[in-house]
Amino acid sequence: MTKKTYIQNFRVDSPPVGATVRYECLSCGSVLKSQPTHAVACDCYNIIVDVDAGRFSVKDPLSLRVFVEE
């Protein structure tokens, strides 16, 4: 089983990024890689990671959790 270490006190406009960093949407339960190979969004489109444009957006910051998979 994968261990999750949640990251606290980060800037929503510049969240942590890394090979093992994941973004979790508390609204729909989706988990996204912070460095996907193409643009991705959670099921409810609260979190969008557009690597081609170099953009990250979140509609409801209170529904975003960031963790590292170990």
Short mmCIF file of the C-alpha atoms (twelve columns), coordinates in Angstrom:
data_MODEL
# 
_entry.id   MODEL 
# 
loop_
_atom_site.group_PDB 
_atom_site.id 
_atom_site.type_symbol 
_atom_site.label_atom_id 
_atom_site.label_alt_id 
_atom_site.label_comp_id 
_atom_site.label_asym_id 
_atom_site.label_seq_id 
_atom_site.Cartn_x 
_atom_site.Cartn_y 
_atom_site.Cartn_z 
_atom_site.pdbx_PDB_model_num 
ATOM 1  C CA . MET A 1  0.000   0.000  0.000   1 
ATOM 2  C CA . THR A 2  1.198   3.495  -0.849  1 
ATOM 3  C CA . LYS A 3  1.908   5.875  2.008   1 
ATOM 4  C CA . LYS A 4  0.596   9.435  1.647   1 
ATOM 5  C CA . THR A 5  2.386   12.334 3.314   1 
ATOM 6  C CA . TYR A 6  0.213   15.434 3.098   1 
ATOM 7  C CA . ILE A 7  1.869   18.809 2.489   1 
ATOM 8  C CA . GLN A 8  0.580   21.756 4.508   1 
ATOM 9  C CA . ASN A 9  0.995   25.516 4.091   1 
ATOM 10 C CA . PHE A 10 1.705   25.826 0.386   1 
ATOM 11 C CA . ARG A 11 0.725   28.642 -1.962  1 
ATOM 12 C CA . VAL A 12 -2.282  27.682 -4.095  1 
ATOM 13 C CA . ASP A 13 -0.967  29.805 -6.980  1 
ATOM 14 C CA . SER A 14 2.344   27.913 -6.869  1 
ATOM 15 C CA . PRO A 15 1.747   24.418 -5.448  1 
ATOM 16 C CA . PRO A 16 4.505   21.833 -4.941  1 
ATOM 17 C CA . VAL A 17 5.515   19.853 -8.029  1 
ATOM 18 C CA . GLY A 18 7.481   16.619 -8.334  1 
ATOM 19 C CA . ALA A 19 7.511   13.088 -9.666  1 
ATOM 20 C CA . THR A 20 5.723   11.751 -6.579  1 
ATOM 21 C CA . VAL A 21 3.579   14.806 -5.759  1 
ATOM 22 C CA . ARG A 22 -0.178  14.358 -6.252  1 
ATOM 23 C CA . TYR A 23 -3.164  16.729 -6.149  1 
ATOM 24 C CA . GLU A 24 -6.324  15.394 -4.542  1 
ATOM 25 C CA . CYS A 25 -9.744  16.962 -5.115  1 
ATOM 26 C CA . LEU A 26 -11.923 16.676 -2.041  1 
ATOM 27 C CA . SER A 27 -15.034 17.512 -4.109  1 
ATOM 28 C CA . CYS A 28 -14.893 14.516 -6.476  1 
ATOM 29 C CA . GLY A 29 -12.116 12.332 -5.034  1 
ATOM 30 C CA . SER A 30 -9.868  12.452 -8.119  1 
ATOM 31 C CA . VAL A 31 -6.100  12.276 -7.706  1 
ATOM 32 C CA . LEU A 32 -3.869  13.930 -10.324 1 
ATOM 33 C CA . LYS A 33 -0.132  13.766 -10.911 1 
ATOM 34 C CA . SER A 34 1.552   17.139 -10.476 1 
ATOM 35 C CA . GLN A 35 3.679   16.456 -13.569 1 
ATOM 36 C CA . PRO A 36 1.394   14.717 -16.087 1 
ATOM 37 C CA . THR A 37 2.512   14.096 -19.666 1 
ATOM 38 C CA . HIS A 38 -0.575  15.914 -21.031 1 
ATOM 39 C CA . ALA A 39 -3.285  18.252 -19.733 1 
ATOM 40 C CA . VAL A 40 -5.478  16.676 -17.041 1 
ATOM 41 C CA . ALA A 41 -8.405  17.685 -14.846 1 
ATOM 42 C CA . CYS A 42 -10.246 16.114 -11.961 1 
ATOM 43 C CA . ASP A 43 -13.731 14.714 -12.628 1 
ATOM 44 C CA . CYS A 44 -15.483 17.915 -11.485 1 
ATOM 45 C CA . TYR A 45 -12.926 20.265 -13.154 1 
ATOM 46 C CA . ASN A 46 -12.027 21.884 -9.847  1 
ATOM 47 C CA . ILE A 47 -8.329  21.142 -10.473 1 
ATOM 48 C CA . ILE A 48 -6.717  21.520 -13.905 1 
ATOM 49 C CA . VAL A 49 -3.054  20.892 -14.748 1 
ATOM 50 C CA . ASP A 50 -2.170  22.043 -18.273 1 
ATOM 51 C CA . VAL A 51 1.460   21.144 -18.834 1 
ATOM 52 C CA . ASP A 52 1.520   22.357 -22.436 1 
ATOM 53 C CA . ALA A 53 0.608   25.890 -21.354 1 
ATOM 54 C CA . GLY A 54 2.438   25.659 -18.015 1 
ATOM 55 C CA . ARG A 55 -0.748  26.364 -16.053 1 
ATOM 56 C CA . PHE A 56 -2.297  25.090 -12.850 1 
ATOM 57 C CA . SER A 57 -5.746  26.198 -11.745 1 
ATOM 58 C CA . VAL A 58 -8.061  25.381 -8.892  1 
ATOM 59 C CA . LYS A 59 -11.593 26.780 -8.541  1 
ATOM 60 C CA . ASP A 60 -12.058 25.931 -4.844  1 
ATOM 61 C CA . PRO A 61 -8.732  25.969 -2.975  1 
ATOM 62 C CA . LEU A 62 -10.385 24.501 0.126   1 
ATOM 63 C CA . SER A 63 -11.082 21.328 -1.875  1 
ATOM 64 C CA . LEU A 64 -7.415  20.816 -2.798  1 
ATOM 65 C CA . ARG A 65 -5.030  18.584 -0.858  1 
ATOM 66 C CA . VAL A 66 -1.455  17.935 -1.909  1 
ATOM 67 C CA . PHE A 67 0.470   14.828 -0.919  1 
ATOM 68 C CA . VAL A 68 3.648   12.904 -1.684  1 
ATOM 69 C CA . GLU A 69 3.407   9.200  -2.489  1 
ATOM 70 C CA . GLU A 70 6.069   7.128  -0.783  1 
# 
